[in-house]
Amino acid sequence: MPAYNAESTLVKTYNDIPLDLIDEIILVDDCSRDKTVEISKKLGLTTIIHEKNKGYGGNQKTCYQTALKAGADIIIMIHPDYQYDPKKIQEILKVFENDEADVAYGSRMLIKGDAKKGGMPLYKRMGNFLLTVYINFMTGINLTDAATGYIAYKREVLETIPFMKNSNGFTFDEEAIIQCSYFNFRMKEFPVPTRYEKESSSISFKKSAKYGISLFINIAKSKLHKYGLINFYLLNKNP
């Protein structure tokens, strides 16, 4: 769980996690200004604290490094802001048990109309649609929600893709999608209900636009790299 000021939603998220199906919950706190760390420790979670704010992507880097060091075979990333349903973990694990994919993505768009019904703003739905169409076209994959924050990886995926080179900001997940596509990992989506509540974290329109432009550029670079026209550092495997 990459956490930042999640005191109002952390317990709700934790209570919905099927604890009998997991070995360990790791929470990385990105220099929160509330009681996130205190609550995490009371819940008995493995709690890692950033002394300085590293951003959403930087938080995930610590999450994955910690999980890999702990010997995890399946790593599921879920936000502690209760925007994504933790009960879906059972469904995610079946994807891997049946060897259907190497990476599983929770899609808010897989069931038509769910995102709107869940309160997802129109500009986010439109931006998500355009980004997803573009990333599918440029990489040859077939996702419905390229901006999801509910993702599960097999260990070998995180050991292969150079995720430490990714942005420390909000483009981290999509850069990882580009990397997973480039290294030919199998992807599968599962439907998740959309929940936009007061307590759920969300980025502003201005930040969303900036994030979208950055991603469009990186996706184009990945295409040029594939054809040998440029050397895109995000697709260079770690030595």
Residue pairs with C-beta under 8 A, 6 or more apart in sequence:
1 10
1 13
1 25
1 26
1 27
1 28
1 45
1 63
1 77
1 78
1 79
1 80
2 28
2 30
2 56
2 59
2 60
2 63
2 77
2 79
2 80
3 10
3 27
3 28
3 29
3 30
3 32
3 36
3 40
3 59
3 80
4 29
4 30
4 31
4 32
4 36
4 53
4 56
4 59
4 201
5 32
5 33
5 34
5 36
5 201
6 13
6 32
6 34
6 36
6 80
6 81
6 201
7 32
7 34
7 35
7 36
7 39
8 199
9 80
9 81
9 82
9 197
9 199
9 200
10 27
10 36
10 39
10 40
10 43
10 80
11 39
11 43
12 82
13 78
13 79
13 80
13 81
13 82
13 86
14 25
14 43
14 45
14 80
14 86
16 85
16 86
16 87
17 25
17 78
17 86
17 89
18 86
18 87
18 89
18 90
21 89
21 90
21 93
22 76
22 89
23 72
24 46
24 67
24 70
24 72
25 43
25 45
25 46
26 45
26 46
26 48
26 63
26 66
26 67
26 70
27 36
27 40
27 45
27 46
27 47
27 48
27 80
28 48
28 49
28 50
28 59
28 60
28 62
28 63
28 66
29 36
29 37
29 40
29 47
29 48
29 49
29 50
30 50
30 53
30 54
30 55
30 56
30 58
30 59
31 49
31 50
31 51
31 52
31 53
31 54
36 80
37 47
37 49
40 47
41 47
46 66
46 70
48 62
48 63
48 66
50 58
50 59
50 62
54 61
54 62
54 168
55 167
55 168
55 169
55 170
56 168
56 169
56 170
56 172
57 166
57 167
57 168
57 169
57 170
57 171
57 172
57 175
58 168
60 77
60 163
60 172
60 173
61 163
61 164
61 166
61 168
61 172
63 75
63 77
64 75
64 77
64 153
64 158
64 163
65 164
67 75
67 158
68 75
68 155
68 158
68 159
72 155
73 154
73 155
74 93
74 96
74 152
74 153
74 154
74 155
75 152
75 153
75 155
75 158
76 89
76 92
76 151
76 152
77 149
77 150
77 151
77 152
77 153
78 84
78 86
78 89
78 149
78 150
79 149
79 150
79 201
81 199
81 200
81 201
82 195
82 197
82 199
82 200
83 149
83 194
83 195
83 196
83 197
83 200
83 201
84 106
84 149
84 150
84 192
84 195
85 192
85 193
85 195
88 106
88 150
88 190
88 192
91 190
92 104
92 106
92 152
92 190
95 101
95 104
95 152
95 188
95 190
96 104
96 152
96 154
100 186
100 188
101 186
101 187
101 188
102 153
102 154
102 156
102 157
102 180
102 185
102 186
102 187
103 151
103 152
103 153
103 154
103 157
103 180
103 185
103 186
103 187
103 188
104 151
104 152
104 187
104 188
104 189
104 190
105 143
105 145
105 148
105 150
105 151
105 187
105 188
105 189
105 190
106 145
106 148
106 150
106 151
106 189
106 190
106 191
106 192
107 143
107 144
107 145
107 148
107 189
107 190
107 191
107 192
108 114
108 115
108 118
108 120
108 128
108 145
108 148
108 192
108 193
108 194
109 115
109 128
109 129
109 132
109 144
109 145
110 144
110 145
110 189
110 190
110 191
111 191
114 191
114 193
114 194
115 125
115 128
115 194
116 125
117 194
118 193
118 194
118 195
118 196
119 194
119 195
119 196
119 197
120 194
120 196
121 196
123 205
123 208
124 208
127 147
127 208
127 209
127 212
128 145
128 146
128 147
130 212
131 146
131 147
131 174
131 212
131 215
131 216
132 143
132 144
132 145
132 146
132 147
134 216
134 219
135 141
135 143
135 146
135 174
135 177
135 178
135 215
135 219
136 142
136 143
136 146
138 219
138 220
138 222
138 223
139 177
139 178
139 181
139 182
139 219
139 222
139 223
140 181
141 177
141 181
141 187
143 177
143 187
143 189
144 189
145 189
146 174
146 177
147 173
147 174
148 173
148 192
149 173
150 192
151 173
151 176
157 180
157 185
160 183
160 185
160 237
161 176
161 179
161 180
161 183
161 185
162 179
162 234
162 235
162 236
162 237
162 238
163 172
163 175
163 176
163 179
164 238
165 233
165 234
165 236
166 172
166 175
166 176
166 179
166 234
167 175
167 214
169 211
170 203
170 207
170 211
171 211
171 214
171 215
171 218
174 215
174 218
174 219
175 215
175 218
175 234
177 187
178 218
178 219
178 222
178 234
178 235
179 234
179 235
180 187
181 187
181 222
182 222
182 225
182 226
182 235
183 237
196 202
203 211
218 232
218 234
221 230
221 232
221 234
222 232
222 234
222 235
224 230
224 232
225 231
225 232
225 235
226 235
